[in-house]
Amino acid sequence: MIESILEKAKNREKLSRNELIQLFEIDDEETLKELCKIACDIRNECSDVIKLTSTIHLTNKCQVQPRCKYCGFAAKTSSIGYYDAFYKSDEEIRQAAMCVERSGIPRISCSGGHGYKGKQAVNAAKIVKGETSLEILVNVGADLTQEAVDELKKYDADTVCCNLETTNEDVFNFVKPGEKLSDRINICRMVSDAGIGLSSGLLIGIGESYEDRVDHLLFLGSFESLEEIPIMGFNPYVDTPMENHPPCSIEEQLKTIAITRIMYPRIRITVPTPTIGPENVELPLMAGANNLATVIPEDYPLVVKGVGNPEYGNLHEVISVVENLGLEVQLHA
């Protein structure tokens, strides 16, 4: 049965919900390799150019209460995360963005905690788009208003990210007791209705089923401006309520990346280097991903702690990995 489903995927035939679930049930190494090869071929038919995205963490002062149970980003949540509170100044944002631009990385993600009605995102977009040639993604989750979305469009923000993380409401409510899934869905609709590129992804390994993952991926297709799907494997941060929850395996991350590529041949599939592990960045590329995030130049002026893992990807090392796979890195002059 799996062989026939893989053959359909290889022939670019649309797969049913049940067939997609069966792909998630693959549990042997050779079949997983075949799945990843099919996904890679699909990506390369469209383009074998890999985008890199750097980051600016704007603030870890987050007013979501109760805290998300896995969060090691917000102030006072994890001793190995951003424990001390910060809010980056305009000059710090400017200097970090200019450093990323000089490095050749074409894109930057500006993310931050909740409680500002999107003002932190708008301010970052105004600086980055006004003073550099970088593409920008802003990610402040559901901390946006219609006014903020309109301002982001005014300042030519390329992409707005609002990760649903899971569409299983019971799982969502357990891991994010201070938020509502409906609020995040509404932000995705607001962004899509504004005609801004939407990024919305999955946090896997938090208790969701394979059926949940398939339904989540199918649901994302309802947003007209969807252009990017981040795939993030859960990694526990010490001192958090989920510190003893097992990390998501590499195999589950690769399956999810490959199946997402089969479902969405032309979408940007993003893997943050912290969640896959900087030592494993070649693996998502071999499963069909085409954007590596949290890639940091060596002369970056700010302290960086990766979300989901305090480590991150070094630019020169990441470029070397991409080129050794025979792929092209997208860099600007």
N, C-alpha and C positions, 0 to 999 in steps of 0.2 A: 504493500500500500504506500509506504513512504517513497519507494522508488518511483511510483507513478506520479506522486505529488511533486517530487523533485524534477521529474521530467517536464511536467506542466510548467513549473517555475522556470526551468531552463528555456522553454519555448515561449516564455513571456505571456503565458495564459493566466487569466485572473483566477485566484484561488478562493474557495469558499471559506467561510468562518471556520467550519469544522476542519478543513484541510490545513488552515493556518495553525489551529490548535495542535494538530498532529505534528506539525513541524516543531512546535515548542516541546513536544514530548520526546524528541530525539535525545538519546542518552548514550550513544557510542561515538567514539572519537572520529572514526572514518566517515560516518554519515554527517557529523558536524562539519568536518573539513569539506565535504562535497557541498553542503549547504552554503558555507562561506565562499567557496569558489564560485558558485552560481551568483551570489550577491555581488562579489567583486567584478565579475564579468558584466553584470548589469550596470554597475557604477561606471566602469571603464568605457562602456558603449556611449555613455553620455559625456564623461570627461574623466581623465585620470589625474586631474589637477587637484591637489589637496590644499585647502585653505587653513590658515592658522589664525587663532584668535587669542589676543592677550587679555589682560584684565585690569580694572581698577576697582577695588572695593571701597565704596564711597563712605559707608558708615556701618558699624556693627551695633549701633544703638537702636535696638528693635523693641517696639512697644507691643508686640504680640504676646498676649498672656492668656492661658498658660503657654509656656514655650513649646515649640515643636520638640518632640521627644528625642529626636536624633541630632538636634542642632548643636554644632560646635563652633558656629560662626558668631553668634550674638555674644555681646559682652557677658562675662561671668558664667559662661556655660561649660567651657572645657579648658583645662589647664594647658593643653597643647594647641588650642585654637587661638582665636583673637580674644584673649581673656580681658584685657584692658579696653575700655571704651574709647572709640575714636570717631571723628567726623572730619573727613579730608577737606582742607581748604581749597579754594579755587586755584591757588598757585600749585599746590600738591597735585591736583588733578591735571593741570596744564603741563607740569614737568613730566609726569608719568606718561601722558599721552604723547608728548613730543619725543620722549625716549623710545616709545614703541614705534612711532612713525620712522624715526631714524634707523631702527633695526631692520626695517623692511616688512615687518608684520603688517598686513593690510587692514586688520580689524581689531576692535577692542570692545570688551564687554564691561559695562559700568553697572555694578550691582550694589544693593544696600538693604538695610533693614527697613521695617515698616514704621509708620507713624508720621509721615511727611506729606501725604496726599500727592505724591509724585514730584514734589518740588526738587528733591535731590536728583531725580532722574532728568528732569527738564534742565536743571543747571548744568549737569554733566554734558548733556547733548549740546547745549548752547556753546560750551567751551570747546568740546572736541570737534564739532562740525564747523565752528567758526574759526578755529585756529589750526586745524590739521586737515590732511586729506584722508584720514582714516574713515572706514566704515564703522558704524557704532551699533551695538546692541545694548539696550538698557533692560535691566532686570530688577525690578523691585516688587515682583509678585503681584499681589492684589492691591498694593498700596498706590493705586492710581485713581484718578477721577476723570470724567469726560473732559474737563478743562485741561488737565495734564496731558491727556492723549492728544488733544488739539494742539497744545503747545509743542509736543514732541514732533507732530507732523510739520508744524511751522518751522522747526529747526532742522528738518530733514533727517530725523532719526531713521536709520535704515530698517531696524528690526526692534520689536519689543517682545521680550520673553515673559511669559507667565506660565510656569510649569504646573500642570495639574498634579503631577507625580503619580497619582492613581485615580481612576474613576470609580473604584470601589469605595462607596461612601463610608462604610464601616471601617475599612482600613485607614482611609483618610482621616476620619474623626479620631481614631486611636492615636495615630502618629502626629497629627496636627490639631490638638484639641482647642487651640486658640483661633482657628480659622474655619471658614466654611468653603466646601468645594464649590458651591453655587457662586460664591463671590469670585473665585478664580475663573470659572467658566464665563461669567459675565464680563470680566476684563478681557478674556480672549475674544469674545464677540465684539466688544467695544473697539479693540485694536483692529480686528478684521474689517469691521464696518467702516473704519476710518481709512482703510486701504493701506495701512502700514504692514510691512512684513511681520508675520506672527511666528514666534518660536515657542513651542510648548512641548514638554517632554515627559519622560517616564523616570521615576525613581524605582528601581526594581530590587526585589529581595526584601521587601518590608512586610510581607505577609499576603501579597496578592497572588491570585491563581493565574494559570496560563490563559484561562478564559477571560480573566480581567485584563490581561495585557492585550489580547486580541481586540476586545471590545474598546479598550482605550485607544488603540491605534486606529481602529475604524472610526471612532468618534472624532478624532482629530481631523479626519478628512472632511468634516462638515464645515470647517472654517475656510472661507474662500482665499484668504491671504496667507494661509499656512505655507511657510517656506523652509522651516527648520524644525527638526525633532531631536532634541538632546536625549541621549540614553545614558543614564547615570546609575551605576551599581552602588547599592548601599554599602557604606563602610562605617563601622561604629566609632564614635568619638568618645574617649574616656570622660568620665564624670557626668555623662548624660544618662537619662533614663533608659536609653537603648544601648548602653555601652557593652552589654553582654549578648546583644542580638547578633547572630552570625553574619559575617560579611557576605555580600552577593558573590557567587563564584564567577571566575572569568568565563567559564563555559556558558553560563546563563546570560551574561552580558553579550557575548559573541552571537548567541542564538538570536537575541532580541535585536541586535544591530542588523544581522543578516535578513531576518524576516521583515524588519522595517524597510530595508532596501528593496526587497522583493515586492512589497506592497506599494512603495513610493519610489519608483526608479530614479526620479530627478530631484528628490528632496535633499536638502542639506542635512546630513546626519552628523550630529556633533557628539563627540566624546570628550568630557573634561579629563585632562591628564591626571588630576588627583584621584578621581573615582576609579579609573582603570589601573592606576599605578604608573608612575613615570617610566618604570622599567618594562612596561608592557605595551608601549604606544604602538608598536607595529601590529599588534593583534587586531585592534578594531579596524585598522586600514585593510587588513586581510579578510575582514568580514563585511566590507562595503561602506564603512564610514568615510566621510570626505572633509571633515573639519575637526581639528584638534584644538581644544580650548585650554585656557590657563597656561599658555606658553609665554615664558618670561625672558626678556633679554638680560644678559649678564650685568649690564650697568643700570638696571631698573632702580629708581631712587627710593622706592617704598618697600616696607616689609610686606611679604605676601604669605598668607596661609591659605592653602587650597580648601575649597568647600568640599566636605566629604572625606578629606585627607589633608593633613597640613603640608604635604609635599606638592610639587608642581613640576611642569615640564620646562627644561632649559632649552632655549631657542636653538643653539648650535647642535645639541644632541638630537633634538626632534628633527631638524632638517636632515641630519645624517641618516636617521632611521628611514625617513620618507624616501630619500634618494636611493638608499640601498635596496629598497623594494622596487625600484624602477619607476617610481611615480614622480610627478613634478610638483614642486612647492610653489604656491602662488605668493609671490613677493612683489612689493612695489618698489620703484627706483628710489 
